[in-house]
């Protein structure tokens, strides 16, 4: 009998390195999202767009704090 595995979901903490270029920040976050889904393929654009939103929100918050 084949076991079904459910990807473990953990609370996601956004880690942004401000000195890294924006595209690299997004790529790293998209990779984290893919990893959190248990390395499930087929959602790369979804991960990328979510990462873009999260990184953009992070930068907006940083601008408001300055």
PDB file with SEQRES, HELIX, SHEET and CRYST1 records, atoms N, CA, C and O in Angstrom:
SEQRES   1 A   66  UNK UNK UNK UNK UNK UNK UNK UNK UNK UNK UNK UNK UNK          
SEQRES   2 A   66  UNK UNK UNK UNK UNK UNK UNK UNK UNK UNK UNK UNK UNK          
SEQRES   3 A   66  UNK UNK UNK UNK UNK UNK UNK UNK UNK UNK UNK UNK UNK          
SEQRES   4 A   66  UNK UNK UNK UNK UNK UNK UNK UNK UNK UNK UNK UNK UNK          
SEQRES   5 A   66  UNK UNK UNK UNK UNK UNK UNK UNK UNK UNK UNK UNK UNK          
SEQRES   6 A   66  UNK                                                          
HELIX    1 AA1 UNK A   22  UNK A   36  1                                  15    
HELIX    2 AA2 UNK A   44  UNK A   65  1                                  22    
CRYST1    1.000    1.000    1.000  90.00  90.00  90.00 P 1           1          
ATOM      1  N   UNK A   1       0.838  -1.173   0.000  1.00  0.00           N  
ATOM      2  CA  UNK A   1       0.000   0.000   0.000  1.00  0.00           C  
ATOM      3  C   UNK A   1       0.888   1.243   0.000  1.00  0.00           C  
ATOM      4  O   UNK A   1       1.848   1.333   0.765  1.00  0.00           O  
ATOM      5  N   UNK A   2       0.561   2.179  -0.850  1.00  0.00           N  
ATOM      6  CA  UNK A   2       1.352   3.394  -0.970  1.00  0.00           C  
ATOM      7  C   UNK A   2       0.885   4.430   0.050  1.00  0.00           C  
ATOM      8  O   UNK A   2      -0.305   4.730   0.151  1.00  0.00           O  
ATOM      9  N   UNK A   3       1.835   4.964   0.795  1.00  0.00           N  
ATOM     10  CA  UNK A   3       1.517   6.006   1.761  1.00  0.00           C  
ATOM     11  C   UNK A   3       1.380   7.338   1.046  1.00  0.00           C  
ATOM     12  O   UNK A   3       2.172   7.659   0.160  1.00  0.00           O  
ATOM     13  N   UNK A   4       0.384   8.106   1.428  1.00  0.00           N  
ATOM     14  CA  UNK A   4       0.299   9.456   0.889  1.00  0.00           C  
ATOM     15  C   UNK A   4       0.974  10.388   1.880  1.00  0.00           C  
ATOM     16  O   UNK A   4       0.803  10.271   3.093  1.00  0.00           O  
ATOM     17  N   UNK A   5       1.722  11.290   1.346  1.00  0.00           N  
ATOM     18  CA  UNK A   5       2.422  12.235   2.211  1.00  0.00           C  
ATOM     19  C   UNK A   5       1.833  13.608   2.010  1.00  0.00           C  
ATOM     20  O   UNK A   5       1.576  14.035   0.885  1.00  0.00           O  
ATOM     21  N   UNK A   6       1.626  14.280   3.091  1.00  0.00           N  
ATOM     22  CA  UNK A   6       1.120  15.642   3.054  1.00  0.00           C  
ATOM     23  C   UNK A   6       2.271  16.562   3.401  1.00  0.00           C  
ATOM     24  O   UNK A   6       2.939  16.379   4.419  1.00  0.00           O  
ATOM     25  N   UNK A   7       2.508  17.574   2.537  1.00  0.00           N  
ATOM     26  CA  UNK A   7       3.594  18.498   2.839  1.00  0.00           C  
ATOM     27  C   UNK A   7       3.362  19.193   4.175  1.00  0.00           C  
ATOM     28  O   UNK A   7       2.248  19.611   4.489  1.00  0.00           O  
ATOM     29  N   UNK A   8       4.409  19.306   4.935  1.00  0.00           N  
ATOM     30  CA  UNK A   8       4.326  20.015   6.205  1.00  0.00           C  
ATOM     31  C   UNK A   8       4.308  21.505   5.928  1.00  0.00           C  
ATOM     32  O   UNK A   8       5.129  22.020   5.169  1.00  0.00           O  
ATOM     33  N   UNK A   9       3.371  22.184   6.546  1.00  0.00           N  
ATOM     34  CA  UNK A   9       3.330  23.631   6.403  1.00  0.00           C  
ATOM     35  C   UNK A   9       3.792  24.241   7.710  1.00  0.00           C  
ATOM     36  O   UNK A   9       3.329  23.863   8.786  1.00  0.00           O  
ATOM     37  N   UNK A  10       4.683  25.161   7.606  1.00  0.00           N  
ATOM     38  CA  UNK A  10       5.183  25.835   8.790  1.00  0.00           C  
ATOM     39  C   UNK A  10       4.940  27.320   8.617  1.00  0.00           C  
ATOM     40  O   UNK A  10       4.807  27.819   7.500  1.00  0.00           O  
ATOM     41  N   UNK A  11       4.886  28.000   9.713  1.00  0.00           N  
ATOM     42  CA  UNK A  11       4.725  29.442   9.646  1.00  0.00           C  
ATOM     43  C   UNK A  11       5.920  30.032   8.913  1.00  0.00           C  
ATOM     44  O   UNK A  11       7.073  29.731   9.222  1.00  0.00           O  
ATOM     45  N   UNK A  12       5.627  30.849   7.970  1.00  0.00           N  
ATOM     46  CA  UNK A  12       6.673  31.407   7.137  1.00  0.00           C  
ATOM     47  C   UNK A  12       7.183  32.720   7.718  1.00  0.00           C  
ATOM     48  O   UNK A  12       6.405  33.626   8.020  1.00  0.00           O  
ATOM     49  N   UNK A  13       8.474  32.807   7.867  1.00  0.00           N  
ATOM     50  CA  UNK A  13       9.097  34.042   8.337  1.00  0.00           C  
ATOM     51  C   UNK A  13       9.890  34.608   7.175  1.00  0.00           C  
ATOM     52  O   UNK A  13      10.757  33.940   6.612  1.00  0.00           O  
ATOM     53  N   UNK A  14       9.589  35.821   6.831  1.00  0.00           N  
ATOM     54  CA  UNK A  14      10.236  36.458   5.695  1.00  0.00           C  
ATOM     55  C   UNK A  14      11.589  37.019   6.119  1.00  0.00           C  
ATOM     56  O   UNK A  14      11.671  37.872   7.003  1.00  0.00           O  
ATOM     57  N   UNK A  15      12.637  36.536   5.483  1.00  0.00           N  
ATOM     58  CA  UNK A  15      13.995  37.021   5.731  1.00  0.00           C  
ATOM     59  C   UNK A  15      14.464  37.729   4.467  1.00  0.00           C  
ATOM     60  O   UNK A  15      14.647  37.100   3.425  1.00  0.00           O  
ATOM     61  N   UNK A  16      14.655  39.032   4.564  1.00  0.00           N  
ATOM     62  CA  UNK A  16      15.081  39.815   3.399  1.00  0.00           C  
ATOM     63  C   UNK A  16      16.442  40.427   3.703  1.00  0.00           C  
ATOM     64  O   UNK A  16      16.646  41.057   4.741  1.00  0.00           O  
ATOM     65  N   UNK A  17      17.360  40.226   2.777  1.00  0.00           N  
ATOM     66  CA  UNK A  17      18.670  40.870   2.888  1.00  0.00           C  
ATOM     67  C   UNK A  17      18.631  42.114   2.023  1.00  0.00           C  
ATOM     68  O   UNK A  17      18.630  42.022   0.795  1.00  0.00           O  
ATOM     69  N   UNK A  18      18.598  43.268   2.652  1.00  0.00           N  
ATOM     70  CA  UNK A  18      18.431  44.529   1.942  1.00  0.00           C  
ATOM     71  C   UNK A  18      19.560  44.799   0.951  1.00  0.00           C  
ATOM     72  O   UNK A  18      19.359  45.527  -0.021  1.00  0.00           O  
ATOM     73  N   UNK A  19      20.735  44.231   1.175  1.00  0.00           N  
ATOM     74  CA  UNK A  19      21.872  44.498   0.294  1.00  0.00           C  
ATOM     75  C   UNK A  19      21.859  43.635  -0.968  1.00  0.00           C  
ATOM     76  O   UNK A  19      22.670  43.837  -1.872  1.00  0.00           O  
ATOM     77  N   UNK A  20      20.936  42.673  -1.026  1.00  0.00           N  
ATOM     78  CA  UNK A  20      20.826  41.784  -2.179  1.00  0.00           C  
ATOM     79  C   UNK A  20      19.855  42.422  -3.170  1.00  0.00           C  
ATOM     80  O   UNK A  20      18.877  43.050  -2.766  1.00  0.00           O  
ATOM     81  N   UNK A  21      20.126  42.259  -4.476  1.00  0.00           N  
ATOM     82  CA  UNK A  21      19.266  42.875  -5.483  1.00  0.00           C  
ATOM     83  C   UNK A  21      17.838  42.338  -5.362  1.00  0.00           C  
ATOM     84  O   UNK A  21      17.621  41.234  -4.864  1.00  0.00           O  
ATOM     85  N   UNK A  22      16.881  43.121  -5.818  1.00  0.00           N  
ATOM     86  CA  UNK A  22      15.473  42.796  -5.691  1.00  0.00           C  
ATOM     87  C   UNK A  22      15.126  41.452  -6.330  1.00  0.00           C  
ATOM     88  O   UNK A  22      14.389  40.659  -5.742  1.00  0.00           O  
ATOM     89  N   UNK A  23      15.644  41.192  -7.516  1.00  0.00           N  
ATOM     90  CA  UNK A  23      15.343  39.932  -8.197  1.00  0.00           C  
ATOM     91  C   UNK A  23      15.845  38.731  -7.387  1.00  0.00           C  
ATOM     92  O   UNK A  23      15.175  37.699  -7.325  1.00  0.00           O  
ATOM     93  N   UNK A  24      17.001  38.863  -6.780  1.00  0.00           N  
ATOM     94  CA  UNK A  24      17.540  37.776  -5.959  1.00  0.00           C  
ATOM     95  C   UNK A  24      16.691  37.583  -4.704  1.00  0.00           C  
ATOM     96  O   UNK A  24      16.461  36.449  -4.285  1.00  0.00           O  
ATOM     97  N   UNK A  25      16.226  38.672  -4.103  1.00  0.00           N  
ATOM     98  CA  UNK A  25      15.353  38.568  -2.937  1.00  0.00           C  
ATOM     99  C   UNK A  25      14.089  37.785  -3.291  1.00  0.00           C  
ATOM    100  O   UNK A  25      13.659  36.912  -2.536  1.00  0.00           O  
ATOM    101  N   UNK A  26      13.499  38.102  -4.442  1.00  0.00           N  
ATOM    102  CA  UNK A  26      12.281  37.431  -4.884  1.00  0.00           C  
ATOM    103  C   UNK A  26      12.565  35.958  -5.169  1.00  0.00           C  
ATOM    104  O   UNK A  26      11.791  35.086  -4.773  1.00  0.00           O  
ATOM    105  N   UNK A  27      13.665  35.684  -5.848  1.00  0.00           N  
ATOM    106  CA  UNK A  27      14.014  34.301  -6.183  1.00  0.00           C  
ATOM    107  C   UNK A  27      14.211  33.469  -4.921  1.00  0.00           C  
ATOM    108  O   UNK A  27      13.759  32.326  -4.854  1.00  0.00           O  
ATOM    109  N   UNK A  28      14.875  34.026  -3.934  1.00  0.00           N  
ATOM    110  CA  UNK A  28      15.100  33.300  -2.681  1.00  0.00           C  
ATOM    111  C   UNK A  28      13.776  33.007  -1.980  1.00  0.00           C  
ATOM    112  O   UNK A  28      13.556  31.905  -1.478  1.00  0.00           O  
ATOM    113  N   UNK A  29      12.897  34.011  -1.952  1.00  0.00           N  
ATOM    114  CA  UNK A  29      11.599  33.814  -1.298  1.00  0.00           C  
ATOM    115  C   UNK A  29      10.760  32.789  -2.055  1.00  0.00           C  
ATOM    116  O   UNK A  29      10.112  31.947  -1.431  1.00  0.00           O  
ATOM    117  N   UNK A  30      10.758  32.841  -3.374  1.00  0.00           N  
ATOM    118  CA  UNK A  30      10.007  31.872  -4.175  1.00  0.00           C  
ATOM    119  C   UNK A  30      10.521  30.458  -3.895  1.00  0.00           C  
ATOM    120  O   UNK A  30       9.736  29.514  -3.807  1.00  0.00           O  
ATOM    121  N   UNK A  31      11.823  30.320  -3.757  1.00  0.00           N  
ATOM    122  CA  UNK A  31      12.405  29.014  -3.430  1.00  0.00           C  
ATOM    123  C   UNK A  31      11.942  28.549  -2.061  1.00  0.00           C  
ATOM    124  O   UNK A  31      11.632  27.371  -1.884  1.00  0.00           O  
ATOM    125  N   UNK A  32      11.890  29.456  -1.085  1.00  0.00           N  
ATOM    126  CA  UNK A  32      11.403  29.101   0.250  1.00  0.00           C  
ATOM    127  C   UNK A  32       9.956  28.609   0.176  1.00  0.00           C  
ATOM    128  O   UNK A  32       9.598  27.628   0.826  1.00  0.00           O  
ATOM    129  N   UNK A  33       9.134  29.285  -0.610  1.00  0.00           N  
ATOM    130  CA  UNK A  33       7.734  28.892  -0.745  1.00  0.00           C  
ATOM    131  C   UNK A  33       7.620  27.503  -1.365  1.00  0.00           C  
ATOM    132  O   UNK A  33       6.817  26.683  -0.920  1.00  0.00           O  
ATOM    133  N   UNK A  34       8.419  27.244  -2.386  1.00  0.00           N  
ATOM    134  CA  UNK A  34       8.447  25.927  -3.034  1.00  0.00           C  
ATOM    135  C   UNK A  34       8.848  24.855  -2.020  1.00  0.00           C  
ATOM    136  O   UNK A  34       8.260  23.775  -1.965  1.00  0.00           O  
ATOM    137  N   UNK A  35       9.851  25.179  -1.232  1.00  0.00           N  
ATOM    138  CA  UNK A  35      10.333  24.239  -0.221  1.00  0.00           C  
ATOM    139  C   UNK A  35       9.242  23.947   0.816  1.00  0.00           C  
ATOM    140  O   UNK A  35       9.062  22.801   1.228  1.00  0.00           O  
ATOM    141  N   UNK A  36       8.522  24.982   1.231  1.00  0.00           N  
ATOM    142  CA  UNK A  36       7.460  24.809   2.225  1.00  0.00           C  
ATOM    143  C   UNK A  36       6.330  23.924   1.706  1.00  0.00           C  
ATOM    144  O   UNK A  36       5.652  23.267   2.496  1.00  0.00           O  
ATOM    145  N   UNK A  37       6.120  23.900   0.406  1.00  0.00           N  
ATOM    146  CA  UNK A  37       5.083  23.064  -0.183  1.00  0.00           C  
ATOM    147  C   UNK A  37       5.573  21.642  -0.432  1.00  0.00           C  
ATOM    148  O   UNK A  37       4.887  20.854  -1.083  1.00  0.00           O  
ATOM    149  N   UNK A  38       6.726  21.318   0.071  1.00  0.00           N  
ATOM    150  CA  UNK A  38       7.232  19.961  -0.072  1.00  0.00           C  
ATOM    151  C   UNK A  38       7.824  19.685  -1.437  1.00  0.00           C  
ATOM    152  O   UNK A  38       7.768  18.555  -1.922  1.00  0.00           O  
ATOM    153  N   UNK A  39       8.392  20.705  -2.063  1.00  0.00           N  
ATOM    154  CA  UNK A  39       9.072  20.587  -3.352  1.00  0.00           C  
ATOM    155  C   UNK A  39       8.123  20.166  -4.480  1.00  0.00           C  
ATOM    156  O   UNK A  39       8.546  19.525  -5.443  1.00  0.00           O  
ATOM    157  N   UNK A  40       6.869  20.521  -4.361  1.00  0.00           N  
ATOM    158  CA  UNK A  40       5.869  20.191  -5.372  1.00  0.00           C  
ATOM    159  C   UNK A  40       6.063  21.091  -6.589  1.00  0.00           C  
ATOM    160  O   UNK A  40       6.063  22.316  -6.475  1.00  0.00           O  
ATOM    161  N   UNK A  41       6.224  20.474  -7.738  1.00  0.00           N  
ATOM    162  CA  UNK A  41       6.445  21.230  -8.966  1.00  0.00           C  
ATOM    163  C   UNK A  41       5.117  21.668  -9.583  1.00  0.00           C  
ATOM    164  O   UNK A  41       4.061  21.110  -9.285  1.00  0.00           O  
ATOM    165  N   UNK A  42       5.196  22.684 -10.451  1.00  0.00           N  
ATOM    166  CA  UNK A  42       4.028  23.122 -11.197  1.00  0.00           C  
ATOM    167  C   UNK A  42       3.428  24.433 -10.721  1.00  0.00           C  
ATOM    168  O   UNK A  42       2.451  24.911 -11.298  1.00  0.00           O  
ATOM    169  N   UNK A  43       3.993  25.017  -9.682  1.00  0.00           N  
ATOM    170  CA  UNK A  43       3.457  26.269  -9.147  1.00  0.00           C  
ATOM    171  C   UNK A  43       4.510  27.372  -9.122  1.00  0.00           C  
ATOM    172  O   UNK A  43       4.458  28.265  -8.276  1.00  0.00           O  
ATOM    173  N   UNK A  44       5.452  27.311 -10.036  1.00  0.00           N  
ATOM    174  CA  UNK A  44       6.559  28.261  -9.996  1.00  0.00           C  
ATOM    175  C   UNK A  44       6.103  29.705 -10.152  1.00  0.00           C  
ATOM    176  O   UNK A  44       6.610  30.585  -9.457  1.00  0.00           O  
ATOM    177  N   UNK A  45       5.162  29.965 -11.047  1.00  0.00           N  
ATOM    178  CA  UNK A  45       4.689  31.342 -11.225  1.00  0.00           C  
ATOM    179  C   UNK A  45       3.901  31.818 -10.011  1.00  0.00           C  
ATOM    180  O   UNK A  45       4.010  32.978  -9.613  1.00  0.00           O  
ATOM    181  N   UNK A  46       3.124  30.942  -9.435  1.00  0.00           N  
ATOM    182  CA  UNK A  46       2.383  31.290  -8.224  1.00  0.00           C  
ATOM    183  C   UNK A  46       3.357  31.665  -7.112  1.00  0.00           C  
ATOM    184  O   UNK A  46       3.170  32.671  -6.428  1.00  0.00           O  
ATOM    185  N   UNK A  47       4.390  30.858  -6.937  1.00  0.00           N  
ATOM    186  CA  UNK A  47       5.409  31.144  -5.924  1.00  0.00           C  
ATOM    187  C   UNK A  47       6.108  32.463  -6.213  1.00  0.00           C  
ATOM    188  O   UNK A  47       6.340  33.263  -5.306  1.00  0.00           O  
ATOM    189  N   UNK A  48       6.444  32.689  -7.484  1.00  0.00           N  
ATOM    190  CA  UNK A  48       7.164  33.912  -7.856  1.00  0.00           C  
ATOM    191  C   UNK A  48       6.314  35.142  -7.565  1.00  0.00           C  
ATOM    192  O   UNK A  48       6.802  36.111  -6.983  1.00  0.00           O  
ATOM    193  N   UNK A  49       5.031  35.107  -7.971  1.00  0.00           N  
ATOM    194  CA  UNK A  49       4.162  36.270  -7.763  1.00  0.00           C  
ATOM    195  C   UNK A  49       3.893  36.509  -6.282  1.00  0.00           C  
ATOM    196  O   UNK A  49       3.816  37.658  -5.847  1.00  0.00           O  
ATOM    197  N   UNK A  50       3.750  35.450  -5.511  1.00  0.00           N  
ATOM    198  CA  UNK A  50       3.575  35.613  -4.069  1.00  0.00           C  
ATOM    199  C   UNK A  50       4.834  36.219  -3.462  1.00  0.00           C  
ATOM    200  O   UNK A  50       4.754  37.110  -2.617  1.00  0.00           O  
ATOM    201  N   UNK A  51       5.985  35.740  -3.890  1.00  0.00           N  
ATOM    202  CA  UNK A  51       7.255  36.279  -3.392  1.00  0.00           C  
ATOM    203  C   UNK A  51       7.384  37.754  -3.749  1.00  0.00           C  
ATOM    204  O   UNK A  51       7.831  38.551  -2.923  1.00  0.00           O  
ATOM    205  N   UNK A  52       7.000  38.130  -4.966  1.00  0.00           N  
ATOM    206  CA  UNK A  52       7.046  39.546  -5.360  1.00  0.00           C  
ATOM    207  C   UNK A  52       6.192  40.402  -4.427  1.00  0.00           C  
ATOM    208  O   UNK A  52       6.619  41.464  -3.974  1.00  0.00           O  
ATOM    209  N   UNK A  53       4.974  39.922  -4.147  1.00  0.00           N  
ATOM    210  CA  UNK A  53       4.077  40.676  -3.259  1.00  0.00           C  
ATOM    211  C   UNK A  53       4.678  40.825  -1.871  1.00  0.00           C  
ATOM    212  O   UNK A  53       4.681  41.916  -1.302  1.00  0.00           O  
ATOM    213  N   UNK A  54       5.187  39.727  -1.331  1.00  0.00           N  
ATOM    214  CA  UNK A  54       5.741  39.760   0.023  1.00  0.00           C  
ATOM    215  C   UNK A  54       6.959  40.672   0.116  1.00  0.00           C  
ATOM    216  O   UNK A  54       7.095  41.437   1.071  1.00  0.00           O  
ATOM    217  N   UNK A  55       7.830  40.593  -0.859  1.00  0.00           N  
ATOM    218  CA  UNK A  55       9.036  41.435  -0.855  1.00  0.00           C  
ATOM    219  C   UNK A  55       8.655  42.902  -1.022  1.00  0.00           C  
ATOM    220  O   UNK A  55       9.219  43.772  -0.357  1.00  0.00           O  
ATOM    221  N   UNK A  56       7.699  43.179  -1.908  1.00  0.00           N  
ATOM    222  CA  UNK A  56       7.244  44.565  -2.112  1.00  0.00           C  
ATOM    223  C   UNK A  56       6.641  45.119  -0.822  1.00  0.00           C  
ATOM    224  O   UNK A  56       6.913  46.263  -0.456  1.00  0.00           O  
ATOM    225  N   UNK A  57       5.826  44.321  -0.131  1.00  0.00           N  
ATOM    226  CA  UNK A  57       5.237  44.746   1.138  1.00  0.00           C  
ATOM    227  C   UNK A  57       6.319  45.019   2.171  1.00  0.00           C  
ATOM    228  O   UNK A  57       6.234  45.989   2.925  1.00  0.00           O  
ATOM    229  N   UNK A  58       7.337  44.162   2.207  1.00  0.00           N  
ATOM    230  CA  UNK A  58       8.430  44.350   3.155  1.00  0.00           C  
ATOM    231  C   UNK A  58       9.140  45.681   2.898  1.00  0.00           C  
ATOM    232  O   UNK A  58       9.434  46.431   3.829  1.00  0.00           O  
ATOM    233  N   UNK A  59       9.407  45.961   1.623  1.00  0.00           N  
ATOM    234  CA  UNK A  59      10.091  47.211   1.276  1.00  0.00           C  
ATOM    235  C   UNK A  59       9.220  48.432   1.597  1.00  0.00           C  
ATOM    236  O   UNK A  59       9.731  49.459   2.043  1.00  0.00           O  
ATOM    237  N   UNK A  60       7.912  48.320   1.370  1.00  0.00           N  
ATOM    238  CA  UNK A  60       7.011  49.434   1.714  1.00  0.00           C  
ATOM    239  C   UNK A  60       7.050  49.712   3.211  1.00  0.00           C  
ATOM    240  O   UNK A  60       7.090  50.870   3.626  1.00  0.00           O  
ATOM    241  N   UNK A  61       7.038  48.661   4.022  1.00  0.00           N  
ATOM    242  CA  UNK A  61       7.108  48.836   5.467  1.00  0.00           C  
ATOM    243  C   UNK A  61       8.422  49.492   5.875  1.00  0.00           C  
ATOM    244  O   UNK A  61       8.453  50.331   6.775  1.00  0.00           O  
ATOM    245  N   UNK A  62       9.502  49.106   5.208  1.00  0.00           N  
ATOM    246  CA  UNK A  62      10.807  49.692   5.529  1.00  0.00           C  
ATOM    247  C   UNK A  62      10.826  51.180   5.201  1.00  0.00           C  
ATOM    248  O   UNK A  62      11.390  51.975   5.953  1.00  0.00           O  
ATOM    249  N   UNK A  63      10.216  51.558   4.086  1.00  0.00           N  
ATOM    250  CA  UNK A  63      10.154  52.973   3.708  1.00  0.00           C  
ATOM    251  C   UNK A  63       9.360  53.788   4.717  1.00  0.00           C  
ATOM    252  O   UNK A  63       9.725  54.922   5.028  1.00  0.00           O  
ATOM    253  N   UNK A  64       8.280  53.217   5.226  1.00  0.00           N  
ATOM    254  CA  UNK A  64       7.444  53.928   6.211  1.00  0.00           C  
ATOM    255  C   UNK A  64       8.168  54.084   7.540  1.00  0.00           C  
ATOM    256  O   UNK A  64       7.927  55.048   8.268  1.00  0.00           O  
ATOM    257  N   UNK A  65       9.050  53.150   7.863  1.00  0.00           N  
ATOM    258  CA  UNK A  65       9.776  53.208   9.125  1.00  0.00           C  
ATOM    259  C   UNK A  65      10.906  54.234   9.077  1.00  0.00           C  
ATOM    260  O   UNK A  65      11.302  54.776  10.109  1.00  0.00           O  
ATOM    261  N   UNK A  66      11.417  54.493   7.896  1.00  0.00           N  
ATOM    262  CA  UNK A  66      12.561  55.421   7.757  1.00  0.00           C  
ATOM    263  C   UNK A  66      12.158  56.859   7.853  1.00  0.00           C  
ATOM    264  O   UNK A  66      13.006  57.746   7.755  1.00  0.00           O  
TER     265      UNK A  66                                                      
END                                                                             
